[in-house]
Amino acid sequence: MARKHSTHDPGTVVVVEHSSRVLRDNPLGDPATRRLAVWLPPGYHEGTVRGKASGRGRRFPVLVDLVGFTGSGLAHVNWRPFDENVPERAARLVAERRMGPCIIVFPDCFTSLGGNQYVNSKAVGRYADYLTREIVPFVDREFRTLAAREHRACFGKSSGGYGALIHGMRYGDTWGAIACHSGDAYFEFCYLPDFPRLLNELARYRRPPLRAGQQRARSPVPADGRDDGRARRFLEAMWRKDKMTEGEGHALMELAMAATYDPDPATPLGFRLPVDLDTGELIPKRWAKWREHDPIHLVARHARDLKRLAGVYLDCGWRDQYHLHFGARIVSRELTAHGIAHTYEEFDDTHSAIDYRMDVSLPFLYRCIKA
């Protein structure tokens, strides 16, 4: 739905550069110096001297936006047709008095595999440490924040929603509240259905190629999940291409998940795959590594940490094309079973174009972390 031009104070988006020690020499060779977008709310510049924080001005709670797979923080501050970007949405919510002013941070956690799950991985990089040990302290130094976990929250959709859930479980000393929109959960439903498509894409990079009438031989290393070269060749081809097909994009995502959930620096690719590359049969030992990261299995282990949070918000469209509503229901059930207060909502929509749900989650988070 188109919105009229706003007449309220839009706040200010600033973009700064941050050089990371944590991401230096990351396994994929991705840049360690990245641009960080920060939204400063209306009223932020009161109490400043020559554009620098004087220390006498008001301090604000902080929200950190974890974007979904193939996204980057800067994408959420871009102009959008017939819609609002996140700063515009937050400014409107403040003007409507549905939430108070806060600082919103948009980190760049993009990788050569298309993104990550905001966790530490020996095959991708230490992105959990990047957020909690570098970005959060950097923002607290450079801006007038309420620099305490009680006044800081993270939120995200899809991979970003997964990241918010995991950070709420594992990094309670950093976050006071979390919001997860359509986050990855119940891996049997959200990842397994894409494996046939992954294998069909990788088959194009099998060597030597099959001749007419030749039967396909069984993968030479089916039991341990190591790449026989086709996944590496696929990645090299994707990095050279000007445009990926939808199938190639989904295949890239599955490889990124493997690098996240089952890294192994001893293998040529740096991670293992949970399926036989030719037959598609699951390799139980490898799939068990993935399931260790599934939120539906982590609530019980991290119940104490989740209870420390001032707020836990979950939602998902009940027509989600990645079937994530089933995982969201299980996570909500597990939270209830372990006495963890939370808000869970389902809505009539898919996985796509659901940023309007932030109209619910951002005020929720603000109420949890306000001064």
C-alpha positions in Angstrom: 0.0 0.0 0.0 1.4 3.4 -1.0 2.0 5.9 1.8 1.9 9.7 1.6 5.0 11.7 2.2 5.5 12.0 5.9 5.4 15.4 7.7 7.0 14.2 10.9 10.7 14.4 11.8 12.4 11.5 10.1 15.4 11.3 12.3 18.9 10.9 10.9 20.7 8.0 9.2 24.4 8.1 9.5 26.8 5.6 7.9 30.2 5.0 9.6 33.0 2.7 8.8 34.2 0.0 11.2 37.3 -2.1 10.9 36.9 -5.5 12.6 39.6 -7.5 14.3 37.2 -10.5 14.7 36.6 -10.7 10.9 40.2 -10.2 9.9 41.4 -13.3 8.1 38.0 -14.9 8.0 37.8 -18.2 6.1 36.0 -16.8 3.1 38.3 -13.8 2.7 35.4 -11.4 3.1 36.3 -7.8 4.0 36.9 -6.9 7.6 36.2 -3.2 7.1 32.5 -2.6 6.7 30.0 0.2 6.6 27.6 0.4 9.5 24.3 2.3 9.2 22.8 3.8 12.4 19.4 5.6 12.7 19.3 8.4 15.2 15.8 9.3 16.3 14.2 12.7 16.4 15.6 14.7 19.3 18.9 12.9 19.3 20.9 16.0 18.4 19.7 17.9 21.4 22.5 18.3 23.8 25.4 18.0 21.3 28.3 20.2 20.7 29.6 20.7 17.1 27.9 17.5 16.0 29.6 15.4 18.7 28.0 13.9 21.7 28.6 16.2 24.7 27.6 13.6 27.3 24.9 16.0 28.5 22.3 14.9 26.0 19.6 12.3 26.4 20.6 8.7 26.0 18.6 6.1 24.1 17.9 2.4 24.1 19.2 0.4 21.1 17.7 -2.0 18.6 20.0 -4.0 16.3 18.5 -5.2 13.0 19.6 -8.6 11.8 18.7 -8.9 8.1 17.7 -12.1 6.3 19.8 -14.3 4.0 21.4 -12.4 1.0 20.7 -9.1 2.8 22.9 -6.5 4.4 22.1 -3.8 7.0 22.4 -1.0 4.4 19.6 -2.6 2.4 17.1 -1.7 5.3 17.9 2.0 5.0 17.4 2.2 1.2 14.5 4.0 -0.4 11.6 1.7 -1.1 8.7 2.2 -3.6 5.2 2.2 -2.1 6.6 1.2 1.3 8.8 2.4 4.2 12.4 1.4 5.0 13.1 0.7 8.6 14.1 4.2 9.7 11.0 5.6 8.0 8.8 3.0 9.8 10.4 3.7 13.1 10.0 7.5 12.7 6.3 7.1 12.0 5.9 4.8 14.9 7.5 7.4 17.2 5.4 10.2 15.7 2.3 8.1 16.3 3.4 7.5 19.9 3.3 3.8 19.4 7.0 3.6 20.6 9.5 6.0 22.0 12.7 7.2 20.4 15.6 4.7 20.2 18.8 4.1 18.2 18.6 1.4 15.5 21.8 -0.2 14.2 22.1 -2.0 10.9 25.2 -4.2 10.8 26.7 -5.6 7.6 27.1 -9.3 8.0 27.0 -10.3 4.4 29.4 -13.1 3.3 30.5 -14.7 0.0 28.0 -17.5 0.7 25.2 -15.0 0.6 24.9 -14.4 4.4 25.1 -16.2 7.6 23.1 -17.1 10.7 24.8 -14.7 13.1 26.8 -17.4 14.8 30.5 -18.3 15.0 31.6 -20.7 12.3 35.1 -21.9 11.4 33.9 -22.0 7.8 32.3 -18.6 7.6 33.6 -16.4 10.4 32.9 -15.3 13.9 29.8 -13.2 13.3 28.3 -13.7 16.8 31.6 -12.3 18.3 31.5 -9.6 15.6 28.2 -8.4 16.9 28.6 -8.8 20.6 32.2 -8.0 21.1 32.8 -5.3 18.4 29.6 -3.7 17.0 27.8 -3.3 20.3 30.8 -1.7 22.1 31.6 0.4 19.1 28.0 1.8 19.0 28.1 2.5 22.7 31.3 4.4 22.3 30.3 6.5 19.3 26.6 7.3 20.1 24.6 8.3 23.1 23.2 4.9 24.1 21.9 3.4 27.3 24.9 1.1 27.4 23.4 -1.9 29.2 21.8 -5.2 28.2 18.6 -4.1 29.8 18.3 -1.3 27.2 19.4 -3.3 24.1 17.5 -5.7 21.9 17.9 -7.5 18.6 15.3 -8.4 16.0 15.3 -9.9 12.5 13.4 -11.9 9.9 14.3 -15.4 8.4 18.0 -15.9 9.0 17.9 -12.7 11.0 15.0 -14.1 13.1 17.1 -17.2 13.7 20.0 -15.0 14.7 17.8 -13.1 17.2 16.6 -16.4 18.7 20.1 -17.8 19.1 21.4 -14.6 20.5 18.7 -14.5 23.1 19.6 -18.0 24.1 23.4 -17.7 24.1 24.2 -14.1 24.6 22.0 -12.9 27.5 24.8 -10.6 28.8 24.4 -8.5 25.6 20.6 -8.5 24.9 17.6 -7.7 27.0 14.9 -8.6 24.5 14.5 -10.3 21.1 12.0 -10.4 18.3 12.0 -13.2 15.7 10.0 -12.8 12.4 9.7 -16.1 10.5 13.0 -17.4 11.8 14.6 -20.7 10.7 13.4 -23.5 12.9 12.4 -27.2 12.6 15.1 -28.0 10.1 13.4 -31.1 8.8 10.7 -28.9 7.3 12.6 -25.8 6.3 15.9 -27.2 4.9 15.3 -30.9 3.9 12.8 -30.0 1.1 15.5 -28.0 -0.7 18.2 -30.8 -0.8 16.9 -32.4 -4.0 17.2 -29.0 -5.7 20.7 -28.5 -4.3 21.9 -31.9 -5.6 20.4 -31.3 -9.0 22.3 -28.0 -9.2 25.6 -29.6 -8.0 25.2 -32.4 -10.5 26.0 -30.0 -13.3 29.5 -29.6 -11.8 30.2 -33.3 -11.4 33.4 -34.5 -13.1 33.9 -36.3 -15.2 30.5 -35.7 -16.9 28.4 -38.7 -17.8 28.4 -39.9 -21.4 25.3 -41.0 -23.1 24.0 -44.3 -21.7 26.6 -44.2 -18.8 25.2 -45.0 -15.4 26.0 -42.7 -12.5 28.5 -44.1 -10.1 28.0 -43.8 -6.4 29.7 -40.8 -4.8 33.3 -41.8 -3.8 32.9 -40.3 -0.3 29.2 -40.8 0.6 29.6 -41.5 4.2 31.4 -38.5 5.6 29.8 -35.6 3.7 33.0 -34.3 2.1 32.7 -32.5 -1.2 34.1 -34.4 -4.2 34.8 -31.1 -6.0 31.3 -30.3 -7.4 30.3 -28.0 -4.6 33.6 -26.1 -4.9 33.2 -25.8 -8.7 29.6 -24.6 -8.2 30.7 -21.9 -5.8 33.5 -20.7 -8.1 30.9 -20.5 -10.9 28.5 -18.5 -8.8 31.2 -16.0 -7.8 31.9 -15.4 -11.5 28.2 -15.1 -12.6 26.4 -11.9 -13.3 23.1 -13.4 -12.3 22.0 -16.5 -10.4 18.8 -18.5 -11.1 16.3 -19.1 -8.4 17.5 -22.7 -8.1 21.2 -21.6 -7.8 20.2 -19.1 -5.1 18.6 -21.8 -3.1 21.5 -24.1 -3.6 23.9 -21.4 -2.4 21.7 -21.0 0.7 21.9 -24.7 1.5 25.7 -24.6 1.2 25.8 -21.6 3.5 23.8 -23.5 6.1 26.2 -26.4 5.8 29.1 -24.1 6.4 27.3 -22.7 9.4 26.1 -25.9 11.1 28.8 -28.4 10.2 32.1 -26.6 9.6 35.3 -28.7 9.4 38.5 -26.9 8.5 40.1 -30.3 7.8 38.0 -30.8 4.6 38.8 -29.2 1.3 35.7 -27.0 1.3 35.8 -26.2 5.0 32.5 -27.9 5.8 30.6 -31.1 5.3 27.3 -31.8 3.6 24.6 -33.9 5.3 23.6 -35.9 2.2 25.1 -38.3 -0.3 25.8 -36.2 -3.3 24.3 -38.7 -5.8 21.6 -40.6 -4.0 20.4 -37.8 -1.7 20.5 -40.2 1.3 20.9 -38.4 4.7 24.1 -39.0 6.5 22.9 -39.4 10.1 26.1 -38.2 11.8 26.2 -35.1 9.6 22.5 -34.3 9.9 22.8 -34.6 13.7 25.3 -31.7 13.5 22.6 -29.5 11.9 19.9 -30.6 14.4 22.2 -29.4 17.3 21.6 -25.9 16.0 17.8 -26.1 15.5 16.0 -23.8 17.9 13.3 -26.4 18.6 16.0 -28.4 20.4 17.7 -25.5 22.1 14.9 -24.0 24.3 15.3 -26.6 27.1 19.0 -26.1 27.2 18.8 -22.3 27.3 15.7 -21.9 29.3 17.4 -20.0 32.1 19.0 -17.6 29.7 15.7 -17.0 27.9 14.0 -16.3 31.2 16.4 -13.4 31.8 15.0 -11.6 28.8 12.5 -8.8 29.4 10.6 -9.8 26.2 10.5 -12.6 23.6 8.4 -12.0 20.5 7.8 -14.5 17.7 5.6 -14.4 14.7 5.2 -16.1 11.3 2.8 -16.2 8.4 0.8 -19.4 8.3 1.4 -19.7 4.6 5.1 -19.4 4.8 6.6 -21.0 1.7 9.6 -22.4 3.7 7.2 -24.0 6.2 8.6 -22.0 9.0 5.3 -21.6 10.8 5.5 -25.2 11.9 8.9 -24.5 13.5 7.6 -21.3 15.1 4.7 -23.3 16.7 7.1 -25.8 18.1 9.4 -23.1 19.5 6.4 -21.4 21.1 5.2 -24.7 22.6 8.7 -25.3 24.0 8.8 -21.8 25.5 5.5 -22.4 27.2 6.6 -25.8 28.5 9.6 -24.3 30.1 7.7 -21.4 31.7 9.2 -18.7 29.4 6.9 -15.8 28.9 6.6 -14.7 25.3 4.3 -13.3 22.6 3.5 -15.5 19.6 1.4 -14.4 16.7 0.5 -16.0 13.3 -0.8 -13.9 10.4 -2.3 -14.6 7.0 0.7 -14.2 4.7 3.8 -15.8 3.3 7.5 -15.4 4.0 7.8 -12.5 1.6 7.4 -8.7 2.0 6.3 -8.9 5.7 8.2 -5.9 7.0 4.9 -4.4 8.1 5.0 -6.8 11.0 7.7 -4.5 12.5 4.7 -2.3 13.4 4.1 -4.9 16.1 7.6 -6.0 17.1 9.4 -2.6 17.3 6.9 -1.1 19.8 7.0 -4.4 21.7 10.8 -4.3 22.0 10.8 -0.6 22.9 8.5 -1.3 25.8 10.9 -4.0 27.0 14.1 -1.9 26.9 13.0 1.7 27.4 14.7 3.7 30.2 
